[in-house]
Amino acid sequence: MRPLVFAGNWKMNVGPVEAREYLRAFFAAGEIPHERSVWFFPPAVSIEAVAQGIAGHRNVSVGSQDLYWEPKGAFTGATSGPLAKQSGARLALIGHSERRHVFGETDADTEKKVTAALAADLQPVLCVGETLEQREAGDTLKVVTGQLEAALGKRDGKARVTIAYEPVWAIGTGRNATPQDAAQVHGAIRGWLKDHAVTAAPFVILYGGSVNLKNTAELLAEHELDGVLVGGASLNPRDWAQLVRTAVA
């Protein structure tokens, strides 16, 4: 079984009390298969509860859905890298499509957040992806590599950064890139990372966009995909446990 990552982004769902119940149900399904890692991205208020709930379970980590680039200060409502780390986070989502398109986060912002995550000893999970308009214009690779350049172009090549390719048009829509489409973009991302030497190998590249129990095996049959970043399908602990245990050719 090859190494795979299953990342669940709970978005603005699952408070601390619900998180504890969720994890009890999830782990009741048994231990995670060998060579598979599970990453939970709960709301900031639930990071500590998840960190406590996963203690003692191998290959399970918790991360922050976002972070601000200043380590502390008068930034009401923001979560810094050090605060997330103190709560138990080991990872941080950066540049999720909702941060970009709902909250107006820019490519320049993602660069500062990657830097802040690394400074706080958090592993960044950088999200990149194109809109439907950009895809139909044939600009997918231009957009994705531009986002990579903006966020990672100043890196020295020593830091480990995970990439999540999430086509914006496929998130929460029920539509998803075909496995072949996803593999093509993943291959281009891997090539860009190798050519530019901005992060440490091995490169882990996840796919996100309407991933569910029905399409996970088909997506992960493409060896360019190192795992999945899942939204809605990760909210039910029993369904998520089943998805994490999906048999992959």
Secondary structure, 3 states (H helix, E strand, C coil): CCCEEEEEECCCCCCHHHHHHHHHHHHHCCCCCCCEEEEEECCHHHHHHHHHHHCCCCCEEEEECCCECCCCCCCCCCCEHHHHHHHCCCEEEECCHHHHHCCCCCHHHHHHHHHHHHHCCCEEEEEECCCHHHHHCCCHHHHHHHHHHHHHCCCCCCCCCEEEECCHHHCCCCCCCCHHHHHHHHHHHHHHHHHHCCCCCCCCEEEECCCCCCCHHHHHCCCCCCEEEECHHHCCHHHHHHHHCCCCC
